[in-house]
Amino acid sequence: MLTIRFKTTPLKIGEWIILRLPEGASAKLPSRGMTLVEGTINGCRSKIVLEPDGKGSHWFRVDSGLRQVAGIDTGGTVTIAVEPSKEWPEPEIPADLKKALESDQQANALWVEITPMARWDWLRWIRATNNRETRSHRIEVAMSKLKSGERRPCCFNRNQCTEPEVSKNGVLIGPAQTTNQERRRR
């Protein structure tokens, strides 16, 4: 399999530290949407779900564990060597969705049957909002669709950035920009 090698600089967007792939590196991936890769980040083995940036490239959030182990900090350079992977990890299911799935055997049965990648798609669609009412409504819709046999959310652009903390209108914002949620906190 093709190993994709590149260097990038960590960016801080709000409270998040992210690594954005250069366009040339991202172009070598099999999808403009969410993609799973594995390889090394500053020499540390890692398996990472890359999120689309809404502009044809990818990015991922650097959690505190990876920051510490790989020595990642803003202002530095990070060396990455990855290749696409097909063995998707199980996503972490948020408490509100878990409760809904536990209360509906039929929806839960299909949830368990679908692929981990399909579960990631449902979660991306559900969490792509900061509005509690919209999120609750999306969980209700997801339960209804799962009960009717739908394996993935419809009307969902998999190439858009869906993280409300770091995106606006489906596009990853830049480090100097702020989201509506950040403005509300001030």
Residue pairs with C-beta under 8 A, 6 or more apart in sequence:
1 83
1 84
2 28
2 83
2 84
3 39
3 81
3 82
3 83
4 25
4 28
4 29
4 37
4 39
4 80
4 81
4 82
4 83
5 25
5 79
5 80
5 81
6 21
6 22
6 24
6 25
6 80
7 77
7 78
7 79
7 80
8 19
8 20
8 21
8 22
8 77
8 78
8 80
9 74
9 75
9 76
9 77
9 78
10 17
10 18
10 19
10 62
10 72
10 73
10 74
10 75
10 76
10 78
11 17
11 18
11 19
11 20
11 74
11 174
11 175
12 18
12 74
12 175
13 165
13 166
13 172
13 173
13 174
13 175
13 177
14 165
14 166
14 178
14 179
14 181
14 182
15 165
16 61
16 165
16 166
17 61
17 62
17 67
17 72
17 73
17 74
18 59
18 60
18 61
18 62
18 166
18 172
19 41
19 59
19 60
19 62
19 72
19 78
19 80
20 53
20 57
20 58
20 59
20 172
21 50
21 57
21 58
21 59
21 80
22 57
23 56
23 57
25 80
26 56
26 57
26 58
27 56
29 35
29 37
29 50
29 58
29 84
30 84
31 158
32 52
32 56
32 159
33 52
33 158
33 159
34 49
34 50
34 51
34 52
34 117
34 120
34 121
34 124
34 158
35 49
35 50
35 58
35 84
36 47
36 48
36 49
36 50
36 84
36 85
36 86
36 87
36 88
36 89
36 117
37 47
37 48
37 50
37 82
37 83
37 84
37 85
38 45
38 46
38 47
38 48
38 82
38 83
38 85
39 45
39 46
39 80
39 81
39 82
39 83
40 46
40 79
40 80
40 81
40 82
41 48
41 66
41 70
41 72
41 78
41 79
41 80
42 70
42 71
42 72
42 78
42 79
42 80
43 70
43 79
44 66
44 69
44 70
46 66
46 70
47 85
47 89
48 60
48 82
49 60
49 88
49 89
49 120
50 58
50 59
50 60
51 58
51 59
51 60
51 61
51 161
51 162
51 163
51 172
52 58
52 158
52 159
52 160
52 161
53 59
53 161
53 171
53 172
54 159
54 160
54 161
54 167
54 169
54 170
54 171
54 172
55 171
55 172
56 159
59 161
59 172
61 163
61 166
62 72
66 72
67 73
70 78
72 78
88 115
88 116
88 117
88 120
89 116
90 116
90 119
91 116
91 119
91 120
91 123
93 101
93 119
93 123
94 123
94 126
94 127
96 135
96 136
96 139
97 123
97 126
97 139
97 142
100 107
100 139
100 140
100 142
100 143
101 107
101 108
101 111
101 143
102 108
104 143
104 146
104 147
106 146
106 147
107 142
107 143
107 146
107 147
108 146
110 146
110 147
110 149
110 151
111 119
111 122
111 146
114 151
114 152
118 151
118 152
121 152
121 153
121 156
121 158
122 142
122 152
122 153
124 156
124 158
124 162
125 138
125 142
125 153
125 156
125 162
126 135
126 138
126 139
126 142
127 135
127 162
127 163
127 164
128 162
128 163
128 164
129 135
129 138
129 164
130 164
130 180
130 181
142 153
145 153
145 154
157 170
160 167
160 170
160 171
161 167
161 170
161 171
161 172
162 170
164 179
164 181
165 179
165 181
166 172
166 173
166 179
167 173
167 179
168 177
168 179
168 180
173 179
